[in-house]
Structures are given as C-alpha cells and as structure tokens.
C-alpha cells in the first residue's frame, strides 16, 4: 500500500474533524431546541473542535469552525442574517493564532493556565466577531452580553475536553511536528534494535 502524502493526511484529518463537528453540533442543537428551548444557555461542540483544529492545523481550523456554525444555522432554521453573523463570527477564531505563535503549542498543551487562556480567548474572539458583524444589522451593546452568556457552557465543555486530551498522544499536538516526532522515535528504536545483540 502506498503511503499517503502529508496533504492527503491533512485533508482526511480535517474532513473527520468537520464530520464530527457537524454530527455533534446537529445533535446538540436538536436537543437544545427540543428539551431546553426555554433556557438562556446552550451547548455547542464547535468551540471544542475549533480549538483542537487550531492545535493540530493552525489556520485550517477556520474550516471546522465555519462548518460548526453553518450546521447550527441549518438545524436551527436560521435567517440569512444569522448565517452571516454566526459563520462570519467563526472566522474570528483565527485571532487565537496570535497566542499560538507567541506561546507555542507545546506550552499550551502542557500548561493548564495557558490552555485556559487559549480556549477562553478563542471563545471571546468568536463572540466578539459575531457581535461586531451583528452591529451592521442592529447596533446593540446588549447583544454582546447575549452572545457571551448563551454559549458559556460551550466554553466550560471545551476547557474540560482540552484538558482530557492533553495526555492523548498527538491529539492536540501540531500534526507536522507529531509525524516528525513519531518518525524520529521509530528510527531511534530501529537503530537501538540493530545495535542490541540480544534483540535478535
């Protein structure tokens, strides 16, 4: 079997992330609309998957981020304006690349405080993005508070999941660095076995 290229691997991985995001976002939205439609808060997996994708693929994370918002809008029978606000706001998640570049993915992965800052910043970037776009259609400061409070459970969920995944090898690690590390470790193990007379 021929080995897949890095671009093929990235495409497959991003496709899986997008599918998972769309499926769980659909379930969460339907559950909220059916059983918790009177509640002021909702839960979404989009933020969690966006943070995972940011750690794995950096700027390509905008794809599952927009897919998550698009799914929410479709399932919620959103208006055209809501499509623009939610999908456009998701693009603002890329502002978190500033933290990634400044702090580094390894530190974000291992340090809880920085990981909390990273997830919270991603959340607030999306929220402020939605609010800024909403100002075009209806200038209102109260809508910012609505955006922040509505998805607060999604923020808590994302923090918990990111903390659980930090110990899973390669899950929230830059995938290029991860593949290089795996290849290096494999070669080192191969070399050690060749030099060990008792390994045969």
Steps between C-alpha positions, in 0.01 A plus 500: 500500500634843404555746781273803495652844462495761775237701309281191468540430871404859581195482272383172657554629853320830436214314331459276805506803731236671285277191496527457878426870546195491271355183654538605864394857427182364340427279802573779750289754312205264461519405868511865604208593275292204617569477873666825606345758269396713797851512643721806449807282441594238243792266444696468179793280399620751243734682741658175617562374146631839394755499783607144414535595133699813590746287694523239223485714184520870596318718243318203342290495819278763339343219290346294787423825682285627214354151442387490864325837473352409162358177646351689793334747263359227276359295787362811671334625179694824537433817305749617231627765742566237767698296246721802437541578871577147619712380208682832472562509874666158484772641276611718791620181675817544292599783735613222736791437264662801668508309832617181326787684333601688814466219758553190288281192467707288737458744787129537424466122506678443832422814702142518633500878551620573147260239363214670687608839360520353149152343509346808664664732248370286212152512653508877548640554150203314350254682728643844419512408134130415501420817690702724266326352197160532671563874545467538124137390521395612849733714713460375857730458798258254661549252216864462612385387844257259335773346284734461800248341739319276250804283424675511839438125545682440172803676647497280811455190285794599278729559801415156644544316170830674418630408845399136453664484157835644607617156607389328177800465273470732200141610562565869566847512352615668179463217251812578299708498818318189620572303181865609506529394864343160431735448204803601709403273789442212258846545347662524844328179608608329178857614552499382862375155396772468236770583755357269766640147457227356725215646291534225236 
